[in-house]
Amino acid sequence: MKNGLIFLLLISVTQLFAQNDALRVKHFNVKKNIALDGYDPVSYFDNKPQEGSESIRTIYKGITYLFSSQNNLTKFKNNPDKYEPAYGGWCAYAMGESGEKVKVDPETFKIIDGKLYLYYNFWGNNTLESWNKNEAKLKQAGDRNWKNVSSK
């Protein structure tokens, strides 16, 4: 009886994690199942975004990341929450302004309080510039909006 209860508990926990991973994948900015347009999340913290290699990859809570080196993969595995992008990799400005999921230029970014934020930068519209003019308010709204968007 006891073994049966433990088995059922393990199945329930596994299903819960699978559901949480599916929800994350649904809301993260991924292309072909890869986050950050294939850029190495650790490389941003060296202020040199680099494209990752298909052969150096990991999956964290359902999201696939590529890395430019084994060293960066190891750093990520040691502290994945540090390196994951804010707002699922969507444009921080748009998330703060309207709560919308807007694509980003993976080379337009800012590290704020140890977290990676990405921005739309196409057709002469660099939203990082707009973000910088009102960062505190936009970040507060973005945090609130992302919580709402990512829970549905």
C-alpha positions in Angstrom: 0.0 0.0 0.0 2.8 2.4 1.0 4.7 1.7 -2.3 1.5 2.3 -4.3 1.0 5.7 -2.6 4.6 6.7 -3.3 4.2 5.6 -6.9 1.0 7.7 -7.4 2.7 10.7 -5.7 5.7 10.4 -8.1 3.4 10.2 -11.1 1.5 13.3 -9.9 4.6 15.3 -9.4 6.0 14.3 -12.8 2.8 15.4 -14.5 2.8 18.7 -12.6 6.3 19.5 -13.8 5.4 18.5 -17.3 2.4 20.8 -17.3 4.6 23.7 -15.9 7.2 23.0 -18.6 4.5 23.0 -21.3 3.2 26.3 -20.0 6.7 27.8 -20.1 7.3 26.6 -23.6 3.9 28.1 -24.6 4.9 31.6 -23.3 8.6 31.7 -24.1 10.0 33.3 -27.2 11.3 30.3 -29.0 11.9 29.6 -32.7 12.3 26.0 -33.8 12.1 25.1 -30.1 15.2 27.2 -29.3 15.4 30.2 -27.1 17.2 33.5 -27.8 17.3 32.9 -31.6 20.1 30.4 -30.8 22.2 32.9 -28.9 24.2 31.8 -25.9 22.5 33.2 -22.8 25.7 33.3 -20.8 27.5 35.3 -23.4 25.3 38.3 -22.7 26.8 38.6 -19.3 30.2 39.1 -20.9 28.6 41.9 -22.9 29.3 39.9 -26.1 26.2 38.1 -27.4 27.3 35.1 -29.4 25.4 32.5 -31.3 25.4 29.1 -29.7 26.3 25.8 -31.3 23.8 23.1 -32.2 26.2 20.6 -30.6 26.4 22.4 -27.2 22.9 22.6 -25.9 20.7 21.9 -22.9 17.0 21.8 -22.0 16.0 23.7 -18.9 12.3 23.3 -17.8 11.3 22.6 -21.4 13.3 25.4 -23.0 16.3 24.6 -25.2 19.4 26.8 -25.1 22.5 26.7 -27.3 26.0 27.7 -26.1 29.1 28.9 -27.7 31.4 26.9 -25.3 31.3 24.0 -22.8 32.3 26.5 -20.2 29.2 28.6 -20.8 27.0 25.5 -20.7 28.5 24.6 -17.3 27.9 28.1 -16.0 24.3 27.9 -17.1 23.7 24.5 -15.6 25.1 25.7 -12.3 22.7 28.7 -12.1 20.1 28.6 -15.0 17.7 31.1 -13.4 20.4 33.7 -13.5 20.9 33.4 -17.2 17.3 32.9 -18.5 16.0 36.1 -20.1 13.4 38.2 -18.4 9.8 38.0 -19.8 10.5 34.7 -21.6 12.8 36.5 -24.0 10.1 38.8 -25.3 10.7 42.6 -25.7 10.9 44.1 -22.2 9.7 47.5 -23.5 6.5 46.0 -25.0 5.9 43.9 -21.9 6.1 47.0 -19.7 4.1 49.2 -22.0 1.3 46.9 -23.0 1.9 43.4 -21.8 2.3 42.2 -25.4 4.7 39.5 -26.6 6.8 41.3 -29.2 9.8 39.8 -31.1 13.3 41.0 -30.3 16.7 41.7 -31.9 18.8 39.2 -29.9 21.7 41.7 -30.0 19.7 44.6 -28.4 19.8 43.9 -24.7 20.5 45.2 -21.2 21.5 43.5 -18.0 19.5 45.0 -15.1 20.1 43.7 -11.5 21.8 40.6 -12.9 18.9 39.7 -15.3 18.9 39.7 -19.1 16.3 42.0 -20.8 15.9 42.0 -24.6 14.4 44.6 -26.9 12.8 45.1 -30.3 15.2 46.9 -32.7 14.0 46.9 -36.3 13.0 49.5 -38.9 14.6 52.3 -37.0 12.7 51.6 -33.8 15.0 50.7 -31.0 12.8 50.2 -27.9 15.8 50.0 -25.6 16.1 53.8 -26.1 12.4 54.2 -25.0 12.9 51.8 -22.1 15.9 53.8 -20.8 13.7 57.0 -20.6 11.3 55.3 -18.2 13.0 52.1 -17.0 11.7 52.0 -13.4 8.0 52.3 -14.4 8.3 50.0 -17.4 10.1 47.3 -15.4 7.5 47.4 -12.6 4.7 47.2 -15.2 6.6 44.5 -17.2 7.0 42.3 -14.1 3.3 42.6 -13.4 2.3 42.0 -17.0 4.6 39.0 -17.4 3.2 37.4 -14.3 -0.3 37.7 -15.8 0.7 36.7 -19.4 2.8 33.7 -18.4 0.2 32.2 -16.0 -2.5 31.7 -18.6 
